[in-house]
Amino acid sequence: METKVNLNQKRLLLVIITSVVFVLAVSSFIILFFLGLFDNFKFLTVIYAVVLPFFGSAVAISVMSYLSYKATLENLRKENLFKIGVENHFFNYPLFSKRVARLRRNSRHPVYGHIVCFNVVPLKNVALYTPSEKTLNSHITVVLGDLLRFDPSFAKELNAYCLYKECFVIFSAMSLEKIHDLIDAIHKDVYKYISEKELKVFAQPHFGISEIFQETDLTAAVENAFTARDIASRNFEEITFFKEEFNQITDQKQIDEIQKAIEDKELVVYYQPKFSLRKKAFIGSEALVRWNSPTKGLILPSKFIRLAEVGGLIHQIDLYVFKHVIDDLQEMKRNGNRLLPVSINFSLYEFFSPTFISDLFKMIDSSMLPPELIEIEITETTSQANMFMATSILKKIKEHGMRVLMDDFGTGFSNLLNLNTLPIDVVKIDKSFVDGLISNNKNRDIVKLLISICKANKLEVIAEGVDAKEEVDILEKANCDVIQGFYYSEPIPCKDYLNFLKDNPFEKKGDKKQ
C-alpha cells in the first residue's frame, strides 16, 4: 500500500542511494587500482567488473524512472488543471488500470471486489466552471485520496482510484458494507464542506456499482459501473447496482413505447384501500400505476418499471401519477364522494432537485384540495442519502400539511436511528415479513419487534401484503394500526374504488368516515 511518503520522493531517494553506492564503488576502484591491489588479488578485478556495470545500470534506470515518473506527474497536474481546475496528482485511467492489474496480480487470493463510479457536479471544461464547482471538485480529489490511503477504516484494503470520463472511479476489494461506509463518508464530507464554505452549488452524488472478479475484464466492469451510475442519476437514486439485464435491454423501441404511453395517457392509477384496525374503517389508499396498453392489455408495473428505470422515465411516471391522483381527488370532491387520503410513492432524491418540491406544492395549492389528502411515501433505502437534506425536505412536506410514510421498512441498508431522526409519521412493514407470519415464528417475532420499535417512537404502523384473516389477527394482537393487502382489496380502478368505499363487507355503515 502507499504511505504518506510521496512516490516521487521514493524514486528520488532511490536515485540518491544508487548514485552514492556507484560513486563509492568507483572511488574504491580508483584507490585500489593505484595501490596495485588488482595485481595481487585477481578476484577483485572480477568483482569490480560485475559491480561497476551493475550499479551504473541501476543509477541510469533509477534516474530514467524518476524523470519519467516526474514527467507523468507533471502531465497529470496539467490534465487535472484542465479537467477539474486543480493542480494535483490524482491518477488518470491508464495509471489506475496499471495499479489495479498489479493489485490483482500480486494478491494471494482471487481478488473479488467492486468498481464504484460517481460524480458530484458535472465535470466539464474548466473554463466553464463556477468558482464553487472548481473548489468542490478540488476538495473531492483530496478527500477521496485521503480516505483510501490514510483512513484506517479503508486504507488497509486493496484500493485504487482515478478520474475517468468525467467521473471519479474506485476499485475496491472491500466488503460491500465497507463500501457503503465509504459512500457515507464521501457524502458527509461533501455536504459538510458545502455548508461550511457556503458554496453556491447543488451537489447530489449518484453512485453506480459493479462487481469484478479475478477473471473479469477491468474495462467491462468500469463500463458496467458507468451504466449503473447513469441509471441512478436518471432515477434520482443514491446507489444503483449493475444488473446484467441493463445490457440485455438493447431495443430502444421498448423504452420509446413507454415514453409514448406516458404522452398518450395510457398509464392508469389504481387504488389499494388501507383498513384501520382501531377504527374498523378504511382510512386511505395507496396509488399504484398500471399500463393499459391498447395492444397488450393491462400490464403490471413489474413488467415495465425496470425498463422505465433504465430509460430514465421514472421521474416522468411519478409526476404523471401525482397529477392523476390530484385530478381524481378533485373529481371525487366535485361529485360529493367520500374523500380519503391517498399516498403516492416517490424517490426521496427527486425532492433534492431545487424546483421539484415547490412544483408539487404549486400543483396541490392550485387544486384547492386540502394538503392532508396527499401523503408522500419514501423508501427506507433512499432515506439514507443525506440525513440533513432529507430531514429538511421532509419537514417542508409536513409543514405543508402532508404526512410522510416510510415504505418497505426493514428491507434496506438503513438503521433504526432513522425512526427518531427523520420527521416521518408512518412506517410500512414490508410484505416479505408478513408472508411468513402464520407458519414462521421467527418472522412473527421480527414483526412484533418492528411494531414495538415504531410504537416506542410514536409512529403509526401499516402492514403491507396482508392476504389472510389469520395474518390480520396476528397483526392486530401485535398492536398494528393499519392493514393493506389483498385480504381487504386488491388495487382497483378509481370507479371501483369509490363503489368499494360505499359498499364493502368490512365496514359497518356507521363506521364509514368522510
C-alpha positions as CSV (number, residue, x, y, z in Angstrom):
1,M,0.0,0.0,0.0
2,E,1.0,3.6,-0.5
3,T,2.2,5.5,2.5
4,K,2.3,9.2,3.2
5,V,5.7,9.3,1.5
6,N,5.2,10.6,-2.0
7,L,6.0,8.0,-4.7
8,N,8.1,10.6,-6.5
9,Q,10.1,11.2,-3.3
10,K,10.7,7.4,-3.1
11,R,12.1,7.4,-6.6
12,L,14.3,10.4,-5.9
13,L,15.6,8.6,-2.8
14,L,16.4,5.5,-4.9
15,V,18.3,7.7,-7.4
16,I,20.4,9.2,-4.5
17,I,21.1,5.8,-2.9
18,T,22.2,4.1,-6.1
19,S,24.2,7.1,-7.1
20,V,26.0,7.2,-3.8
21,V,26.7,3.5,-3.9
22,F,28.0,3.8,-7.5
23,V,30.3,6.8,-6.6
24,L,31.7,4.8,-3.6
25,A,32.3,1.8,-5.9
26,V,34.1,3.9,-8.5
27,S,36.1,5.7,-5.8
28,S,37.2,2.4,-4.2
29,F,38.1,1.1,-7.6
30,I,40.4,4.0,-8.3
31,I,42.0,3.8,-4.8
32,L,42.6,0.0,-5.1
33,F,43.9,0.5,-8.7
34,F,46.6,3.0,-7.6
35,L,47.5,0.8,-4.6
36,G,48.2,-2.0,-7.1
37,L,45.9,-4.4,-5.3
38,F,44.4,-5.6,-8.5
39,D,47.8,-7.1,-9.5
40,N,48.0,-9.1,-6.2
41,F,44.3,-10.0,-5.9
42,K,42.9,-11.0,-9.3
43,F,39.4,-11.8,-7.9
44,L,39.0,-8.0,-7.1
45,T,39.1,-7.4,-10.9
46,V,36.3,-9.9,-11.4
47,I,34.2,-8.4,-8.6
48,Y,34.5,-4.8,-9.9
49,A,33.9,-6.0,-13.5
50,V,30.5,-7.0,-12.3
51,V,29.8,-4.4,-9.6
52,L,30.6,-1.3,-11.5
53,P,28.3,-2.0,-14.6
54,F,25.6,-3.2,-12.3
55,F,25.4,-0.1,-10.2
56,G,26.0,2.1,-13.2
57,S,23.0,0.5,-14.8
58,A,21.0,0.9,-11.6
59,V,21.8,4.6,-11.5
60,A,20.7,5.0,-15.1
61,I,17.5,3.1,-14.6
62,S,16.6,4.9,-11.4
63,V,17.3,8.3,-13.0
64,M,15.2,7.4,-16.0
65,S,12.4,6.1,-13.7
66,Y,12.5,9.3,-11.7
67,L,12.4,11.5,-14.7
68,S,9.7,9.5,-16.4
69,Y,7.5,9.5,-13.3
70,K,8.2,13.2,-12.7
71,A,7.0,13.8,-16.3
72,T,3.9,11.7,-15.7
73,L,3.0,13.7,-12.6
74,E,3.5,16.9,-14.5
75,N,1.2,15.7,-17.2
76,L,-1.3,14.6,-14.6
77,R,-1.1,18.0,-13.0
78,K,-1.8,19.7,-16.3
79,E,-4.6,17.2,-17.1
80,N,-6.3,17.8,-13.7
81,L,-5.9,21.5,-14.0
82,F,-7.8,21.3,-17.3
83,K,-10.4,18.8,-16.2
84,I,-11.2,19.8,-12.6
85,G,-9.5,23.1,-12.1
86,V,-7.0,21.8,-9.5
87,E,-3.3,21.1,-9.7
88,N,-2.7,17.7,-8.1
89,H,-1.6,14.2,-9.0
90,F,-4.9,12.5,-9.0
91,F,-4.5,9.3,-11.1
92,N,-5.9,9.1,-14.6
93,Y,-7.3,5.9,-16.1
94,P,-4.0,4.5,-17.6
95,L,-2.3,4.7,-14.2
96,F,-5.4,3.4,-12.5
97,S,-5.6,0.3,-14.7
98,K,-1.9,-0.5,-14.1
99,R,-2.3,-0.2,-10.4
100,V,-5.5,-2.4,-10.4
101,A,-3.6,-5.0,-12.6
102,R,-0.8,-5.0,-10.1
103,L,-3.1,-5.4,-7.1
104,R,-4.9,-8.3,-8.8
105,R,-1.7,-10.0,-10.0
106,N,0.1,-9.8,-6.6
107,S,-2.9,-10.8,-4.4
108,R,-2.5,-14.1,-2.6
109,H,-6.2,-14.8,-3.1
110,P,-8.5,-14.3,-6.0
111,V,-9.4,-10.6,-6.0
112,Y,-13.2,-10.1,-5.8
113,G,-14.2,-6.5,-5.5
114,H,-16.3,-3.7,-6.8
115,I,-16.0,-0.8,-9.2
116,V,-17.6,2.4,-7.7
117,C,-18.3,5.3,-10.1
118,F,-19.7,8.7,-9.1
119,N,-19.6,12.4,-9.8
120,V,-20.9,15.3,-7.7
121,V,-21.1,18.2,-10.1
122,P,-20.8,17.6,-13.9
123,L,-17.2,17.6,-14.9
124,K,-16.6,19.8,-18.0
125,N,-14.1,22.2,-19.5
126,V,-12.6,24.0,-16.6
127,A,-13.2,27.4,-18.3
128,L,-17.0,26.7,-17.8
129,Y,-16.7,26.0,-14.1
130,T,-18.1,28.3,-11.5
131,P,-15.6,29.1,-8.6
132,S,-17.8,26.9,-6.3
133,E,-17.6,23.9,-8.7
134,K,-13.8,24.3,-9.0
135,T,-13.5,24.4,-5.2
136,L,-15.7,21.3,-4.7
137,N,-14.1,19.1,-7.3
138,S,-10.6,20.1,-5.9
139,H,-11.8,19.1,-2.4
140,I,-13.2,15.7,-3.6
141,T,-9.9,14.7,-5.1
142,V,-8.2,15.4,-1.8
143,V,-10.9,13.7,0.3
144,L,-11.0,10.6,-1.8
145,G,-7.3,10.2,-1.8
146,D,-7.1,10.7,1.9
147,L,-9.9,8.2,2.7
148,L,-8.4,5.4,0.6
149,R,-4.8,5.9,1.5
150,F,-4.8,7.1,5.1
151,D,-8.1,6.4,6.8
152,P,-7.7,3.2,8.9
153,S,-11.2,2.1,8.1
154,F,-10.3,1.8,4.4
155,A,-6.6,2.1,3.8
156,K,-5.7,-1.5,4.8
157,E,-7.8,-2.8,1.9
158,L,-6.8,-3.2,-1.8
159,N,-7.9,0.1,-3.4
160,A,-7.2,2.2,-6.4
161,Y,-8.9,5.3,-7.7
162,C,-8.8,7.8,-10.7
163,L,-10.7,10.4,-12.7
164,Y,-12.2,8.9,-15.9
165,K,-14.9,10.1,-18.3
166,E,-16.0,12.9,-16.1
167,C,-16.4,10.6,-13.0
168,F,-14.4,9.5,-10.0
169,V,-13.8,5.8,-10.3
170,I,-12.8,3.5,-7.4
171,F,-11.6,-0.1,-7.5
172,S,-12.0,-1.7,-4.1
173,A,-11.7,-5.2,-2.7
174,M,-13.5,-4.1,0.5
175,S,-16.7,-5.7,1.7
176,L,-20.0,-4.3,0.5
177,E,-20.7,-3.0,4.0
178,K,-17.4,-1.1,4.0
179,I,-18.2,0.3,0.5
180,H,-21.4,1.7,1.9
181,D,-19.4,3.2,4.8
182,L,-17.1,4.8,2.2
183,I,-20.0,6.3,0.3
184,D,-21.5,7.6,3.6
185,A,-18.1,9.2,4.4
186,I,-17.9,10.9,0.9
187,H,-21.5,12.1,1.3
188,K,-20.9,13.6,4.8
189,D,-17.7,15.3,3.8
190,V,-19.1,16.8,0.6
191,Y,-22.2,18.2,2.3
192,K,-20.2,19.4,5.3
193,Y,-17.7,21.2,3.0
194,I,-20.5,22.8,1.0
195,S,-22.2,24.0,4.2
196,E,-19.0,25.3,5.8
197,K,-17.8,27.1,2.7
198,E,-21.3,28.3,1.8
199,L,-20.8,27.2,-1.8
200,K,-23.5,28.2,-4.3
201,V,-23.7,24.8,-6.0
202,F,-26.2,21.9,-6.0
203,A,-24.5,18.7,-5.4
204,Q,-26.1,15.2,-5.3
205,P,-23.7,12.3,-5.8
206,H,-25.1,9.3,-7.7
207,F,-23.2,6.0,-7.3
208,G,-23.0,3.1,-9.8
209,I,-21.5,-0.1,-8.5
210,S,-20.5,-3.2,-10.4
211,E,-18.9,-6.5,-9.3
212,I,-15.4,-7.5,-10.5
213,F,-13.9,-11.0,-10.2
214,Q,-10.4,-12.3,-10.9
215,E,-11.3,-13.2,-14.5
216,T,-13.4,-10.0,-15.1
217,D,-12.1,-7.5,-17.6
218,L,-11.5,-4.2,-15.9
219,T,-12.8,-2.1,-18.7
220,A,-16.0,-4.0,-18.9
221,A,-16.5,-3.7,-15.1
222,V,-15.9,0.0,-15.3
223,E,-18.3,0.5,-18.1
224,N,-20.9,-1.5,-16.1
225,A,-20.4,0.8,-13.2
226,F,-20.9,3.8,-15.5
227,T,-24.2,2.3,-16.8
228,A,-25.4,1.8,-13.2
229,R,-24.4,5.4,-12.3
230,D,-26.3,6.8,-15.3
231,I,-29.4,4.9,-14.3
232,A,-29.0,6.1,-10.7
233,S,-28.8,9.7,-12.0
234,R,-31.8,9.4,-14.3
235,N,-34.0,7.9,-11.5
236,F,-32.8,10.1,-8.6
237,E,-31.3,7.2,-6.7
238,E,-28.2,7.3,-4.5
239,I,-26.9,3.9,-5.4
240,T,-27.7,1.6,-8.3
241,F,-26.0,-1.9,-8.6
242,F,-25.3,-3.1,-12.1
243,K,-27.5,-5.9,-13.3
244,E,-26.9,-8.0,-16.5
245,E,-30.4,-7.0,-17.6
246,F,-29.2,-3.5,-18.1
247,N,-27.1,-4.7,-21.0
248,Q,-29.8,-7.1,-22.3
249,I,-32.2,-4.2,-22.9
250,T,-30.9,-3.1,-26.3
251,D,-34.2,-2.3,-28.0
252,Q,-34.7,1.4,-27.7
253,K,-38.2,0.8,-29.2
254,Q,-39.3,-0.7,-25.8
255,I,-38.3,2.5,-24.0
256,D,-39.9,4.6,-26.7
257,E,-43.2,2.7,-26.2
258,I,-43.2,3.6,-22.5
259,Q,-42.5,7.2,-23.3
260,K,-45.4,7.2,-25.8
261,A,-47.6,5.6,-23.2
262,I,-46.9,8.4,-20.9
263,E,-47.6,11.0,-23.6
264,D,-50.8,9.2,-24.7
265,K,-52.0,8.9,-21.1
266,E,-52.1,5.1,-21.3
267,L,-50.9,4.8,-17.7
268,V,-53.7,4.4,-15.2
269,V,-53.8,4.7,-11.5
270,Y,-55.2,2.0,-9.3
271,Y,-56.1,2.5,-5.6
272,Q,-55.5,-0.1,-2.8
273,P,-57.5,0.7,0.3
274,K,-56.0,0.8,3.8
275,F,-58.0,-0.5,6.8
276,S,-57.7,0.8,10.3
277,L,-57.9,-2.0,12.9
278,R,-58.8,0.5,15.6
279,K,-61.4,2.4,13.7
280,K,-62.7,-0.6,11.8
281,A,-62.9,1.5,8.8
282,F,-60.9,2.4,5.6
283,I,-58.8,5.5,6.3
284,G,-57.0,5.9,3.0
285,S,-55.4,4.2,0.0
286,E,-52.1,3.9,-2.0
287,A,-51.9,5.0,-5.6
288,L,-50.3,2.3,-7.8
289,V,-49.6,2.6,-11.5
290,R,-50.6,0.2,-14.3
291,W,-50.1,0.4,-18.1
292,N,-53.3,-0.1,-20.1
293,S,-51.8,-0.9,-23.5
294,P,-54.2,-0.9,-26.5
295,T,-52.3,-3.8,-27.9
296,K,-51.0,-5.8,-24.9
297,G,-53.8,-5.1,-22.4
298,L,-53.2,-4.3,-18.7
299,I,-49.5,-4.5,-17.8
300,L,-48.4,-4.7,-14.2
301,P,-45.5,-2.4,-13.0
302,S,-43.2,-5.4,-12.5
303,K,-43.2,-5.8,-16.3
304,F,-42.3,-2.3,-17.3
305,I,-40.9,-0.3,-14.3
306,R,-37.4,-1.7,-14.5
307,L,-37.3,-0.9,-18.2
308,A,-38.5,2.6,-17.3
309,E,-35.7,3.0,-14.8
310,V,-33.1,2.0,-17.5
311,G,-34.7,4.6,-19.8
312,G,-34.7,7.3,-17.1
313,L,-38.5,7.6,-17.2
314,I,-39.4,7.0,-13.5
315,H,-39.4,10.7,-12.8
316,Q,-42.0,11.3,-15.5
317,I,-44.1,8.4,-14.3
318,D,-44.1,9.7,-10.7
319,L,-45.2,13.1,-11.8
320,Y,-47.8,11.5,-14.0
321,V,-49.3,9.5,-11.1
322,F,-49.2,12.6,-8.8
323,K,-51.2,14.7,-11.3
324,H,-53.6,11.8,-12.0
325,V,-54.3,11.4,-8.2
326,I,-55.0,15.1,-7.9
327,D,-57.4,15.0,-10.8
328,D,-59.2,12.0,-9.3
329,L,-59.5,13.7,-5.9
330,Q,-60.9,16.8,-7.5
331,E,-63.4,14.8,-9.3
332,M,-64.4,12.9,-6.1
333,K,-64.8,16.3,-4.3
334,R,-67.0,17.7,-7.1
335,N,-69.2,14.6,-7.0
336,G,-69.5,14.6,-3.3
337,N,-67.8,11.2,-2.9
338,R,-66.1,10.0,0.2
339,L,-62.6,11.6,0.4
340,L,-59.8,9.7,2.0
341,P,-56.0,10.5,1.9
342,V,-54.0,8.9,-1.0
343,S,-50.3,8.0,-0.6
344,I,-48.0,8.4,-3.6
345,N,-44.6,6.8,-3.9
346,F,-41.5,9.0,-4.6
347,S,-37.8,8.6,-4.5
348,L,-36.5,11.0,-1.9
349,Y,-33.8,12.1,-4.4
350,E,-36.5,13.6,-6.6
351,F,-37.0,16.2,-3.9
352,F,-33.3,17.1,-4.0
353,S,-34.0,19.0,-7.2
354,P,-34.2,22.7,-6.4
355,T,-37.6,23.1,-8.0
356,F,-39.3,19.7,-7.7
357,I,-40.8,20.2,-4.2
358,S,-42.0,23.7,-5.0
359,D,-43.6,22.4,-8.2
360,L,-45.5,19.8,-6.3
361,F,-46.7,22.3,-3.7
362,K,-48.0,24.6,-6.5
363,M,-49.9,21.7,-8.1
364,I,-51.5,20.9,-4.7
365,D,-52.3,24.6,-3.9
366,S,-53.8,25.2,-7.3
367,S,-56.0,22.2,-7.0
368,M,-57.7,23.7,-3.9
369,L,-57.6,20.3,-2.2
370,P,-56.7,20.0,1.5
371,P,-53.0,19.1,1.6
372,E,-53.7,16.3,4.1
373,L,-55.4,14.3,1.3
374,I,-51.9,13.7,-0.2
375,E,-49.4,11.5,1.6
376,I,-45.8,11.0,0.5
377,E,-44.3,7.5,0.6
378,I,-40.5,7.2,0.6
379,T,-38.5,4.0,0.7
380,E,-36.2,3.2,3.6
381,T,-33.1,2.8,1.3
382,T,-33.4,6.3,-0.1
383,S,-33.8,7.9,3.3
384,Q,-30.0,7.3,3.9
385,A,-29.0,9.6,1.2
386,N,-28.1,12.7,3.2
387,M,-29.7,12.9,6.6
388,F,-29.5,16.6,6.9
389,M,-31.0,17.3,3.5
390,A,-33.6,14.5,3.9
391,T,-34.7,15.9,7.2
392,S,-35.0,19.4,5.8
393,I,-37.1,18.2,2.8
394,L,-39.4,16.0,4.9
395,K,-40.0,18.9,7.3
396,K,-41.1,21.1,4.4
397,I,-43.5,18.4,3.3
398,K,-45.0,18.1,6.7
399,E,-45.2,21.9,7.2
400,H,-47.2,22.0,4.0
401,G,-49.8,19.7,5.6
402,M,-48.9,16.3,4.2
403,R,-48.0,13.2,6.1
404,V,-44.8,11.2,5.3
405,L,-44.7,7.4,5.2
406,M,-41.5,5.3,5.2
407,D,-42.2,2.4,2.8
408,D,-40.6,-1.1,2.9
409,F,-39.3,-0.7,6.4
410,G,-36.8,-3.5,7.3
411,T,-35.5,-4.3,3.8
412,G,-32.9,-1.5,3.2
413,F,-29.5,-0.5,4.4
414,S,-30.7,2.0,6.9
415,N,-30.8,1.6,10.6
416,L,-33.3,2.1,13.4
417,L,-31.9,5.5,14.2
418,N,-33.9,6.8,11.2
419,L,-37.1,6.4,13.1
420,N,-36.3,9.1,15.6
421,T,-34.2,11.2,13.3
422,L,-36.4,11.6,10.2
423,P,-39.6,13.5,10.6
424,I,-41.9,10.7,9.4
425,D,-45.5,9.9,10.6
426,V,-46.0,6.3,9.4
427,V,-43.9,3.2,8.9
428,K,-45.0,0.5,6.4
429,I,-43.7,-3.0,7.2
430,D,-42.7,-4.8,4.1
431,K,-44.7,-7.8,2.7
432,S,-41.6,-10.0,2.9
433,F,-42.0,-10.1,6.7
434,V,-45.8,-10.5,6.6
435,D,-45.6,-13.5,4.3
436,G,-44.2,-15.8,7.0
437,L,-46.4,-14.7,9.9
438,I,-48.6,-17.8,10.0
439,S,-46.0,-20.5,9.6
440,N,-42.8,-18.9,10.7
441,N,-42.4,-18.0,14.4
442,K,-39.2,-16.1,13.7
443,N,-41.0,-13.8,11.2
444,R,-43.7,-13.3,13.7
445,D,-41.2,-12.2,16.4
446,I,-39.5,-9.9,14.0
447,V,-42.8,-8.2,13.0
448,K,-43.7,-7.8,16.7
449,L,-40.3,-6.3,17.4
450,L,-40.6,-3.8,14.5
451,I,-44.1,-2.7,15.6
452,S,-42.8,-2.2,19.2
453,I,-39.9,-0.1,18.0
454,C,-42.2,2.0,15.9
455,K,-44.7,2.5,18.8
456,A,-41.8,3.5,21.0
457,N,-41.1,6.3,18.5
458,K,-44.8,7.2,18.4
459,L,-45.2,6.2,14.8
460,E,-48.3,4.7,13.1
461,V,-47.7,1.2,11.6
462,I,-49.1,-0.2,8.4
463,A,-48.6,-3.8,7.4
464,E,-48.4,-4.4,3.6
465,G,-49.2,-7.5,1.6
466,V,-51.7,-9.0,4.1
467,D,-53.7,-11.7,2.3
468,A,-55.3,-13.8,5.0
469,K,-57.6,-13.4,8.1
470,E,-55.0,-15.2,10.2
471,E,-52.4,-12.6,9.4
472,V,-54.8,-9.8,10.3
473,D,-55.5,-11.4,13.7
474,I,-51.8,-11.8,14.4
475,L,-51.1,-8.2,13.4
476,E,-54.0,-6.9,15.5
477,K,-52.7,-8.7,18.6
478,A,-49.2,-7.2,17.9
479,N,-50.8,-3.7,18.0
480,C,-50.5,-2.9,14.3
481,D,-52.6,0.1,13.3
482,V,-53.5,-0.3,9.7
483,I,-53.7,-3.2,7.2
484,Q,-53.1,-3.0,3.4
485,G,-53.4,-6.1,1.2
486,F,-55.5,-8.5,-0.8
487,Y,-57.5,-9.7,2.2
488,Y,-59.4,-6.4,2.1
489,S,-58.9,-5.4,-1.6
490,E,-56.5,-5.7,-4.5
491,P,-55.5,-2.5,-6.2
492,I,-58.6,-1.3,-8.2
493,P,-59.5,1.4,-10.7
494,C,-60.9,4.7,-9.3
495,K,-64.5,3.9,-10.1
496,D,-64.4,0.5,-8.5
497,Y,-62.6,2.0,-5.5
498,L,-65.4,4.6,-4.9
499,N,-68.0,1.8,-5.2
500,F,-66.0,-0.3,-2.8
501,L,-65.9,2.5,-0.2
502,K,-69.7,2.8,-0.5
503,D,-70.4,-0.9,-0.1
504,N,-67.9,-3.4,1.4
505,P,-68.2,-6.2,3.9
506,F,-65.6,-4.9,6.3
507,E,-67.2,-1.6,7.5
508,K,-70.4,-1.0,9.4
509,K,-72.4,1.8,7.9
510,G,-71.9,3.9,11.0
511,D,-68.1,3.4,10.9
512,K,-67.6,5.0,7.4
513,K,-65.8,8.3,7.8
514,Q,-65.9,11.2,5.4
